[in-house]
């Protein structure tokens, strides 16, 4: 927690000085709303999800259950394989959040944000954290991930989530190379676009190669052309904590702007080539 807190503080300062995208709403207003959404979600993460995953790993370890204990390899190989398997499983979970109508109701709260910055990394509905426990705990048990490795991975998982949600403008040449390995702010910004095929891309959490493997990688959208959010929910006044908490339990609007048009843009060539 102290390590992640220091990283978050550094990102908070840097993204204010080096903005990737110009904000559309006052930062203080968004911080209050996102903090209110995160208030029940973060305790659920700390007090339920992480302990649940750790308990699943401990149970698997005591019973030598899962795939890794059966792998005939040195411990360091098993740890690397377990780390990669956890990250791949979270890519699949993210895809499922977008594909499942039920799960999307909760994940939609995260995507409704009209801007994207560090605070967006914690703007998740508490129901999404509850829903992720059976999946993530089950994956940990089935893979036989050692309990310490679960915590080690979670540090990177949360740190990278904060990093790629930030509004930090990295040097373009450096980010173009970095995104070949891991998810970056420009890459994840495209995932939060109001254009459907862009929102349904770039699902990776730490390593970007899962999107390359499944051909869901999309980098060729200029950041100035990206509009953050979900098209049917463009009214800032409606983004109150109470409305966001109740949103999953209400009828979901179709993926279109209030005037009925569906956001789109001409398909650009070279989808794996990062644009400024």
TORPA-268698 format. One record per residue (C-alpha): x, y, z; residue in three letters; residue number from 0. Coordinates in pm, whole numbers. Example, Ala and Ser with C-alpha at 12.3 -4.5 7.8 and 13.67 -1.06 7.14 Angstrom:
residues 2
xx 1230 yy -450 zz 780 aa ALA i 0
xx 1367 yy -106 zz 714 aa SER i 1
//
This chain:
residues 276
xx 0 yy 0 zz 0 aa UNK i 0
xx 274 yy 257 zz 77 aa UNK i 1
xx 450 yy 171 zz -250 aa UNK i 2
xx 128 yy 210 zz -451 aa UNK i 3
xx 45 yy 530 zz -264 aa UNK i 4
xx 378 yy 689 zz -356 aa UNK i 5
xx 337 yy 583 zz -719 aa UNK i 6
xx -14 yy 731 zz -728 aa UNK i 7
xx 107 yy 1058 zz -577 aa UNK i 8
xx 382 yy 1087 zz -839 aa UNK i 9
xx 137 yy 1014 zz -1122 aa UNK i 10
xx -112 yy 1265 zz -979 aa UNK i 11
xx 145 yy 1544 zz -996 aa UNK i 12
xx 292 yy 1445 zz -1333 aa UNK i 13
xx -41 yy 1414 zz -1514 aa UNK i 14
xx -136 yy 1764 zz -1400 aa UNK i 15
xx 187 yy 1906 zz -1546 aa UNK i 16
xx 205 yy 1694 zz -1862 aa UNK i 17
xx -149 yy 1642 zz -1993 aa UNK i 18
xx -214 yy 1394 zz -2270 aa UNK i 19
xx -576 yy 1500 zz -2330 aa UNK i 20
xx -746 yy 1826 zz -2239 aa UNK i 21
xx -1007 yy 1768 zz -1967 aa UNK i 22
xx -1371 yy 1849 zz -2039 aa UNK i 23
xx -1481 yy 1884 zz -1675 aa UNK i 24
xx -1333 yy 2050 zz -1366 aa UNK i 25
xx -1083 yy 1817 zz -1204 aa UNK i 26
xx -1210 yy 1878 zz -850 aa UNK i 27
xx -1567 yy 1781 zz -946 aa UNK i 28
xx -1452 yy 1457 zz -1107 aa UNK i 29
xx -1228 yy 1371 zz -814 aa UNK i 30
xx -1520 yy 1399 zz -574 aa UNK i 31
xx -1749 yy 1184 zz -790 aa UNK i 32
xx -1484 yy 921 zz -857 aa UNK i 33
xx -1386 yy 911 zz -490 aa UNK i 34
xx -1751 yy 854 zz -396 aa UNK i 35
xx -1777 yy 563 zz -643 aa UNK i 36
xx -1448 yy 417 zz -518 aa UNK i 37
xx -1541 yy 455 zz -149 aa UNK i 38
xx -1728 yy 119 zz -127 aa UNK i 39
xx -1530 yy -47 zz -408 aa UNK i 40
xx -1182 yy -13 zz -256 aa UNK i 41
xx -1277 yy -171 zz 80 aa UNK i 42
xx -1440 yy -454 zz -115 aa UNK i 43
xx -1111 yy -497 zz -302 aa UNK i 44
xx -898 yy -492 zz 12 aa UNK i 45
xx -1129 yy -681 zz 249 aa UNK i 46
xx -1291 yy -932 zz 12 aa UNK i 47
xx -1130 yy -975 zz -328 aa UNK i 48
xx -762 yy -984 zz -230 aa UNK i 49
xx -818 yy -1199 zz 82 aa UNK i 50
xx -1042 yy -1428 zz -125 aa UNK i 51
xx -775 yy -1473 zz -390 aa UNK i 52
xx -511 yy -1528 zz -124 aa UNK i 53
xx -731 yy -1785 zz 50 aa UNK i 54
xx -788 yy -1967 zz -281 aa UNK i 55
xx -412 yy -1975 zz -341 aa UNK i 56
xx -343 yy -2100 zz 13 aa UNK i 57
xx -604 yy -2374 zz -22 aa UNK i 58
xx -457 yy -2483 zz -357 aa UNK i 59
xx -109 yy -2485 zz -204 aa UNK i 60
xx -212 yy -2702 zz 92 aa UNK i 61
xx -380 yy -2954 zz -137 aa UNK i 62
xx -128 yy -2932 zz -423 aa UNK i 63
xx -420 yy -2843 zz -646 aa UNK i 64
xx -391 yy -2682 zz -988 aa UNK i 65
xx -162 yy -2682 zz -1288 aa UNK i 66
xx 156 yy -2522 zz -1155 aa UNK i 67
xx 228 yy -2782 zz -884 aa UNK i 68
xx 223 yy -3047 zz -1158 aa UNK i 69
xx 464 yy -2853 zz -1380 aa UNK i 70
xx 807 yy -3015 zz -1379 aa UNK i 71
xx 1019 yy -2702 zz -1380 aa UNK i 72
xx 1232 yy -2485 zz -1150 aa UNK i 73
xx 1048 yy -2258 zz -908 aa UNK i 74
xx 1147 yy -1943 zz -1098 aa UNK i 75
xx 996 yy -2085 zz -1418 aa UNK i 76
xx 674 yy -2166 zz -1235 aa UNK i 77
xx 659 yy -1815 zz -1092 aa UNK i 78
xx 704 yy -1653 zz -1433 aa UNK i 79
xx 445 yy -1885 zz -1584 aa UNK i 80
xx 204 yy -1809 zz -1300 aa UNK i 81
xx 253 yy -1432 zz -1337 aa UNK i 82
xx 187 yy -1447 zz -1711 aa UNK i 83
xx -113 yy -1676 zz -1664 aa UNK i 84
xx -268 yy -1435 zz -1413 aa UNK i 85
xx -224 yy -1146 zz -1652 aa UNK i 86
xx -374 yy -1343 zz -1940 aa UNK i 87
xx -670 yy -1441 zz -1724 aa UNK i 88
xx -734 yy -1073 zz -1650 aa UNK i 89
xx -728 yy -995 zz -2022 aa UNK i 90
xx -1001 yy -1259 zz -2066 aa UNK i 91
xx -1197 yy -1119 zz -1770 aa UNK i 92
xx -1185 yy -770 zz -1922 aa UNK i 93
xx -1316 yy -906 zz -2251 aa UNK i 94
xx -1595 yy -1080 zz -2061 aa UNK i 95
xx -1688 yy -755 zz -1887 aa UNK i 96
xx -1757 yy -605 zz -2230 aa UNK i 97
xx -1923 yy -912 zz -2383 aa UNK i 98
xx -2160 yy -1005 zz -2102 aa UNK i 99
xx -2472 yy -788 zz -2077 aa UNK i 100
xx -2492 yy -849 zz -1702 aa UNK i 101
xx -2126 yy -769 zz -1628 aa UNK i 102
xx -2129 yy -469 zz -1861 aa UNK i 103
xx -2399 yy -308 zz -1645 aa UNK i 104
xx -2140 yy -278 zz -1367 aa UNK i 105
xx -1833 yy -213 zz -1583 aa UNK i 106
xx -2025 yy 61 zz -1765 aa UNK i 107
xx -1991 yy 279 zz -1454 aa UNK i 108
xx -1616 yy 285 zz -1514 aa UNK i 109
xx -1651 yy 377 zz -1882 aa UNK i 110
xx -1907 yy 654 zz -1824 aa UNK i 111
xx -1633 yy 887 zz -1702 aa UNK i 112
xx -1617 yy 1179 zz -1945 aa UNK i 113
xx -1245 yy 1224 zz -1889 aa UNK i 114
xx -968 yy 980 zz -1813 aa UNK i 115
xx -706 yy 1029 zz -1544 aa UNK i 116
xx -560 yy 864 zz -1236 aa UNK i 117
xx -890 yy 882 zz -1046 aa UNK i 118
xx -1054 yy 670 zz -1319 aa UNK i 119
xx -832 yy 379 zz -1211 aa UNK i 120
xx -1041 yy 342 zz -893 aa UNK i 121
xx -1381 yy 433 zz -1038 aa UNK i 122
xx -1527 yy 83 zz -1041 aa UNK i 123
xx -1869 yy -18 zz -915 aa UNK i 124
xx -1851 yy -224 zz -598 aa UNK i 125
xx -2065 yy -487 zz -773 aa UNK i 126
xx -1789 yy -542 zz -1029 aa UNK i 127
xx -1544 yy -626 zz -751 aa UNK i 128
xx -1792 yy -868 zz -597 aa UNK i 129
xx -1853 yy -1030 zz -938 aa UNK i 130
xx -1482 yy -1072 zz -1005 aa UNK i 131
xx -1416 yy -1279 zz -691 aa UNK i 132
xx -1549 yy -1616 zz -820 aa UNK i 133
xx -1363 yy -1573 zz -1149 aa UNK i 134
xx -1030 yy -1446 zz -1015 aa UNK i 135
xx -1033 yy -1673 zz -712 aa UNK i 136
xx -1122 yy -1969 zz -930 aa UNK i 137
xx -839 yy -1893 zz -1173 aa UNK i 138
xx -589 yy -1871 zz -886 aa UNK i 139
xx -702 yy -2211 zz -753 aa UNK i 140
xx -715 yy -2385 zz -1092 aa UNK i 141
xx -369 yy -2261 zz -1183 aa UNK i 142
xx -230 yy -2341 zz -837 aa UNK i 143
xx -72 yy -1995 zz -803 aa UNK i 144
xx 139 yy -1963 zz -486 aa UNK i 145
xx -15 yy -1718 zz -238 aa UNK i 146
xx 289 yy -1483 zz -227 aa UNK i 147
xx 283 yy -1462 zz -607 aa UNK i 148
xx -82 yy -1352 zz -594 aa UNK i 149
xx 14 yy -1051 zz -384 aa UNK i 150
xx 324 yy -982 zz -594 aa UNK i 151
xx 115 yy -980 zz -911 aa UNK i 152
xx -150 yy -755 zz -754 aa UNK i 153
xx 109 yy -484 zz -686 aa UNK i 154
xx 192 yy -474 zz -1057 aa UNK i 155
xx -175 yy -509 zz -1154 aa UNK i 156
xx -283 yy -208 zz -949 aa UNK i 157
xx 25 yy -3 zz -1034 aa UNK i 158
xx -17 yy -59 zz -1407 aa UNK i 159
xx -390 yy 13 zz -1384 aa UNK i 160
xx -312 yy 349 zz -1227 aa UNK i 161
xx -42 yy 420 zz -1487 aa UNK i 162
xx -242 yy 347 zz -1801 aa UNK i 163
xx -551 yy 531 zz -1678 aa UNK i 164
xx -348 yy 841 zz -1604 aa UNK i 165
xx -361 yy 1146 zz -1828 aa UNK i 166
xx 17 yy 1154 zz -1847 aa UNK i 167
xx 177 yy 1258 zz -2175 aa UNK i 168
xx 487 yy 1048 zz -2225 aa UNK i 169
xx 740 yy 1131 zz -2498 aa UNK i 170
xx 588 yy 986 zz -2813 aa UNK i 171
xx 900 yy 796 zz -2922 aa UNK i 172
xx 934 yy 636 zz -2578 aa UNK i 173
xx 567 yy 537 zz -2556 aa UNK i 174
xx 571 yy 391 zz -2906 aa UNK i 175
xx 838 yy 147 zz -2787 aa UNK i 176
xx 690 yy 94 zz -2441 aa UNK i 177
xx 347 yy -7 zz -2571 aa UNK i 178
xx 505 yy -299 zz -2755 aa UNK i 179
xx 551 yy -451 zz -2410 aa UNK i 180
xx 291 yy -300 zz -2177 aa UNK i 181
xx -29 yy -96 zz -2173 aa UNK i 182
xx 30 yy 280 zz -2184 aa UNK i 183
xx -192 yy 589 zz -2142 aa UNK i 184
xx -234 yy 645 zz -2517 aa UNK i 185
xx -320 yy 279 zz -2572 aa UNK i 186
xx -576 yy 263 zz -2293 aa UNK i 187
xx -726 yy 600 zz -2384 aa UNK i 188
xx -842 yy 445 zz -2711 aa UNK i 189
xx -1018 yy 172 zz -2510 aa UNK i 190
xx -1230 yy 445 zz -2344 aa UNK i 191
xx -1342 yy 594 zz -2678 aa UNK i 192
xx -1711 yy 645 zz -2761 aa UNK i 193
xx -1649 yy 464 zz -3092 aa UNK i 194
xx -1760 yy 104 zz -3032 aa UNK i 195
xx -1483 yy -79 zz -3217 aa UNK i 196
xx -1224 yy 128 zz -3030 aa UNK i 197
xx -1386 yy 63 zz -2692 aa UNK i 198
xx -1382 yy -308 zz -2779 aa UNK i 199
xx -1006 yy -315 zz -2819 aa UNK i 200
xx -697 yy -289 zz -2597 aa UNK i 201
xx -823 yy -513 zz -2315 aa UNK i 202
xx -481 yy -595 zz -2169 aa UNK i 203
xx -388 yy -490 zz -1816 aa UNK i 204
xx -9 yy -522 zz -1786 aa UNK i 205
xx 134 yy -679 zz -2100 aa UNK i 206
xx 0 yy -554 zz -2433 aa UNK i 207
xx 90 yy -870 zz -2620 aa UNK i 208
xx -241 yy -1038 zz -2527 aa UNK i 209
xx -417 yy -788 zz -2754 aa UNK i 210
xx -164 yy -858 zz -3026 aa UNK i 211
xx -222 yy -1231 zz -2984 aa UNK i 212
xx -602 yy -1198 zz -3015 aa UNK i 213
xx -595 yy -917 zz -3273 aa UNK i 214
xx -777 yy -678 zz -3042 aa UNK i 215
xx -493 yy -424 zz -3050 aa UNK i 216
xx -577 yy -77 zz -3182 aa UNK i 217
xx -319 yy 201 zz -3160 aa UNK i 218
xx -377 yy 403 zz -3476 aa UNK i 219
xx -623 yy 659 zz -3337 aa UNK i 220
xx -480 yy 1007 zz -3268 aa UNK i 221
xx -539 yy 1110 zz -2909 aa UNK i 222
xx -689 yy 1443 zz -3019 aa UNK i 223
xx -959 yy 1246 zz -3204 aa UNK i 224
xx -1056 yy 1033 zz -2902 aa UNK i 225
xx -1373 yy 1130 zz -2716 aa UNK i 226
xx -1380 yy 963 zz -2376 aa UNK i 227
xx -1696 yy 804 zz -2240 aa UNK i 228
xx -2008 yy 612 zz -2345 aa UNK i 229
xx -2217 yy 787 zz -2614 aa UNK i 230
xx -2558 yy 745 zz -2450 aa UNK i 231
xx -2441 yy 900 zz -2121 aa UNK i 232
xx -2301 yy 1243 zz -2209 aa UNK i 233
xx -2478 yy 1457 zz -1949 aa UNK i 234
xx -2231 yy 1553 zz -1674 aa UNK i 235
xx -2514 yy 1655 zz -1440 aa UNK i 236
xx -2641 yy 1296 zz -1440 aa UNK i 237
xx -2308 yy 1158 zz -1322 aa UNK i 238
xx -2386 yy 1175 zz -952 aa UNK i 239
xx -2265 yy 905 zz -712 aa UNK i 240
xx -2623 yy 792 zz -646 aa UNK i 241
xx -2702 yy 765 zz -1018 aa UNK i 242
xx -2379 yy 572 zz -1084 aa UNK i 243
xx -2446 yy 332 zz -798 aa UNK i 244
xx -2796 yy 254 zz -925 aa UNK i 245
xx -2704 yy 246 zz -1295 aa UNK i 246
xx -2647 yy -134 zz -1319 aa UNK i 247
xx -2999 yy -194 zz -1192 aa UNK i 248
xx -3165 yy 28 zz -1453 aa UNK i 249
xx -3234 yy -30 zz -1820 aa UNK i 250
xx -2917 yy 21 zz -2022 aa UNK i 251
xx -2923 yy 265 zz -2309 aa UNK i 252
xx -2811 yy 160 zz -2660 aa UNK i 253
xx -2464 yy 256 zz -2780 aa UNK i 254
xx -2564 yy 583 zz -2949 aa UNK i 255
xx -2558 yy 955 zz -2885 aa UNK i 256
xx -2867 yy 1126 zz -2741 aa UNK i 257
xx -2964 yy 1238 zz -3093 aa UNK i 258
xx -2968 yy 874 zz -3210 aa UNK i 259
xx -2646 yy 878 zz -3415 aa UNK i 260
xx -2383 yy 611 zz -3361 aa UNK i 261
xx -2028 yy 748 zz -3321 aa UNK i 262
xx -1792 yy 622 zz -3587 aa UNK i 263
xx -1489 yy 727 zz -3783 aa UNK i 264
xx -1319 yy 606 zz -4097 aa UNK i 265
xx -1118 yy 294 zz -4035 aa UNK i 266
xx -750 yy 389 zz -4030 aa UNK i 267
xx -476 yy 164 zz -4170 aa UNK i 268
xx -202 yy 0 zz -3962 aa UNK i 269
xx -397 yy -66 zz -3637 aa UNK i 270
xx -81 yy -168 zz -3449 aa UNK i 271
xx 103 yy 157 zz -3522 aa UNK i 272
xx 79 yy 407 zz -3235 aa UNK i 273
xx -16 yy 762 zz -3334 aa UNK i 274
xx 57 yy 1072 zz -3121 aa UNK i 275
//
